[in-house]
C-alpha cells in the first residue's frame, strides 16, 4: 500500500507542478483526473496505515476532483469523438497505404498480357 501512496503523491504533486509551470490547465480533465486519482491512492495508503486524518482529507480532496470531473463531463464527448475519428482516419489511411504497397510487391493489380 505504501507504493500506491507514493504513486498518488507523485501524481498529485506532478500535476500541481505542471499547472504551476503553465504546462497544464487547472480546469482540464487530465489535471482533475490525476488529482482525484492521486488523492484516492493517498487515501487508501493512509487508511491501510491507520492515519485517519490524512485519509479523511484525501477522500475530501478526491471528492473535489470527482465533482470537477462530473461537472466537466460535457467536455468529454466532443474531444473523445474527434480524437477517435482522427485515429480511425489515420488507421484507414495506413491500411490503404500498406495494401497498395503489398499489391505492388506481390504483382497483384498489374495487368497481365494474354
N, C-alpha and C positions, 0 to 999 in steps of 0.2 A: 504493500500500500504506500510505502514511502516513495517508491518510484513514481506512482501516479501523482502524488503530491508535487514532486519535482517537475513532472511534465506540466501539470496545471500552473505551477508558479512560473515556469519558463514561458508558457503560452500567454499568461496574462501580462507579465512584465514585458515580454517581447511585443505584444500588441500595443501596450501603452507607449513603448519606446517608438514604435513606428508612427503612432499618432502624433507624438511629441515632435518627431522629425518631419512631419507632414508628408510621410510616405503612404499613409493610410488614413482614410476619412473616419472620424469617430462615429459617424452615422451610418457607415457601411455595414452590410450584412456580415461581411467577413470579420470585421472587428467585433461585432456583437456576438457572433458565434464562437469565436476564440475566447472572448471574455467570459461568456456563460459556461462554455465547456471547461475552461481552466478553473473557474470557481467551483464547478461540480466536482472536478478531480481533487481540488484542495479540500473541499468539504468532506469527501469520502476519506481522504487521508487523515484529516483531523478527527473524524468520528472513530476511525479504527484505533487511534491513539488516546481516545477519551478526552480530547481537547474540545470541549463542547462550545466554548465561547468562539473559538476560531471556526468551528463547524457552522454555528448559527450565522456568523457574519458572512461566511462564504455561501451558505444557502440563500441568504438575503441578496447577496451580490449576483448569484446565479439567477434569481427571480427577476432582478432588474434587467439582466441581459436577455432572459427569455421573453419578458414583456416587450423589450425593444424589438426583438425578432418577430414576435407576433404582430406588433404594431406596424412593422415594415413589410409584412408578407405581400403587400401589393407590389413590392419591388421584385419579388422572386420570379414570378411567371414570365414577364416580358423579357427579362435578361436571360433567363434559362431557355426560353423558347428560341430567342435569337442565337444564343450560343450553340444549341443543338442543331438548329437549322444550318448554321455556318459549318459546323463539324460534319454534318451529313453531306453537304455540298462538296467539302474537301475530300471526303472519302469517296464519293461518287466520281469526282474528277480523277483521283488516284487510280481507282478501279478501271476507269476508261483508259487512262494512260498505260497502265500495266497490260490491259487486254490488247490494246493496239500494238504495243511492243512485242508481246508474246506472239501475236498473229504474224507480225513481220518476220520474226526469227524462225517460226515454225513453217513458214511458207503458206499459211492459210491467208486467204484474202488476195493472193496473187492469181491473176488469170492464167489458165493453162491452155496451151495450144493443143488442138486436137489433130 
